[in-house]
Amino acid sequence: MEDILYKKSHFSRLGELKEHAPQAFEAFVQFDQQALAPGALSRKQKELIAVAAAHITGCPYCIDLHTAQVKEAGASIEEVSEAIFVATALKAGSALAHSVNAMNSYDEA
């Protein structure tokens, strides 16, 4: 067995999960499609959010999939880059914001 955790071709195995839990899998597919369907936000806006969120969750498959979909929806590489930096800023900001917990714990120790 290869010593590779994430490989693009591994994503095709997702269909096996559908075989083992078809109702839950279909429920997820329906939810995912509804969440990404155009509404108050355009498809492009939702895909930009998805790309940014995928960087926070650390899902390489999601990054790959949603980057292709946002490009198809008409986003420029500049828009994608800005979305990623928004996510990066929020992730870094959350670490900074949690520093108050360390200060409180230090004071209480």
C-alpha positions as CSV (number, residue, x, y, z in Angstrom):
1,M,0.0,0.0,0.0
2,E,1.2,3.5,-0.9
3,D,2.2,5.8,2.0
4,I,0.0,8.6,0.7
5,L,-2.9,9.8,2.8
6,Y,-4.4,12.2,0.2
7,K,-4.3,11.3,-3.4
8,K,-6.7,12.8,-6.0
9,S,-7.6,9.4,-7.3
10,H,-8.7,8.2,-3.8
11,F,-11.7,10.5,-4.0
12,S,-13.3,8.1,-6.4
13,R,-13.8,5.7,-3.5
14,L,-16.4,8.0,-2.0
15,G,-19.0,5.9,-4.0
16,E,-18.2,3.0,-1.7
17,L,-19.6,4.9,1.2
18,K,-22.8,5.3,-0.7
19,E,-23.0,1.5,-0.9
20,H,-22.6,1.1,2.8
21,A,-24.9,4.0,3.9
22,P,-27.1,4.9,0.9
23,Q,-29.8,7.0,2.8
24,A,-27.3,9.1,4.8
25,F,-25.2,9.5,1.6
26,E,-28.2,10.7,-0.4
27,A,-29.3,13.0,2.4
28,F,-25.8,14.6,2.4
29,V,-25.8,15.0,-1.4
30,Q,-29.2,16.7,-1.2
31,F,-28.1,19.0,1.6
32,D,-24.8,19.9,-0.2
33,Q,-26.7,20.7,-3.5
34,Q,-29.2,22.9,-1.7
35,A,-26.5,24.7,0.3
36,L,-24.6,25.5,-2.9
37,A,-27.6,26.3,-5.1
38,P,-27.9,30.0,-6.1
39,G,-30.2,32.0,-3.8
40,A,-29.5,35.3,-2.0
41,L,-25.9,34.5,-2.9
42,S,-24.8,33.6,-6.4
43,R,-23.2,30.3,-7.3
44,K,-19.8,32.1,-7.6
45,Q,-20.1,33.7,-4.2
46,K,-21.0,30.4,-2.6
47,E,-18.1,28.6,-4.3
48,L,-15.7,31.4,-3.1
49,I,-17.0,30.7,0.4
50,A,-16.5,27.0,-0.1
51,V,-12.9,27.5,-1.3
52,A,-12.1,29.6,1.7
53,A,-13.8,27.2,4.1
54,A,-12.0,24.3,2.6
55,H,-8.7,25.9,3.5
56,I,-9.9,26.3,7.1
57,T,-11.1,22.7,7.3
58,G,-8.0,21.5,5.6
59,C,-9.8,19.2,3.0
60,P,-7.6,18.8,0.0
61,Y,-10.4,17.2,-2.0
62,C,-12.7,20.1,-1.2
63,I,-10.0,22.6,-2.2
64,D,-9.6,20.8,-5.5
65,L,-13.3,20.4,-6.2
66,H,-14.5,23.9,-5.2
67,T,-11.5,25.6,-6.9
68,A,-12.5,24.0,-10.2
69,Q,-16.2,24.9,-9.6
70,V,-15.5,28.5,-8.7
71,K,-13.4,28.9,-11.8
72,E,-16.3,27.4,-13.8
73,A,-18.6,29.9,-12.1
74,G,-16.5,32.8,-13.4
75,A,-14.3,33.7,-10.5
76,S,-10.9,35.2,-11.3
77,I,-7.7,33.9,-9.6
78,E,-7.6,37.3,-7.8
79,E,-11.0,36.6,-6.3
80,V,-10.0,33.1,-5.2
81,S,-6.8,34.5,-3.7
82,E,-8.7,37.2,-1.7
83,A,-11.2,34.6,-0.5
84,I,-8.3,32.4,0.8
85,F,-6.8,35.4,2.5
86,V,-10.1,36.2,4.2
87,A,-10.2,32.7,5.6
88,T,-6.5,32.9,6.6
89,A,-7.1,36.1,8.5
90,L,-10.1,34.7,10.3
91,K,-8.1,31.5,11.3
92,A,-5.2,33.6,12.5
93,G,-7.6,36.0,14.2
94,S,-9.3,33.2,16.1
95,A,-6.0,32.0,17.4
96,L,-5.2,35.5,18.6
97,A,-8.7,35.9,20.1
98,H,-8.2,32.7,22.1
99,S,-5.1,34.1,23.7
100,V,-7.4,35.7,26.3
101,N,-8.1,32.2,27.6
102,A,-4.4,31.6,28.1
103,M,-4.1,34.9,29.9
104,N,-7.0,34.0,32.2
105,S,-5.6,30.6,32.9
106,Y,-2.2,32.0,33.7
107,D,-3.7,34.5,36.1
108,E,-5.8,31.8,37.8
109,A,-2.9,29.3,38.1
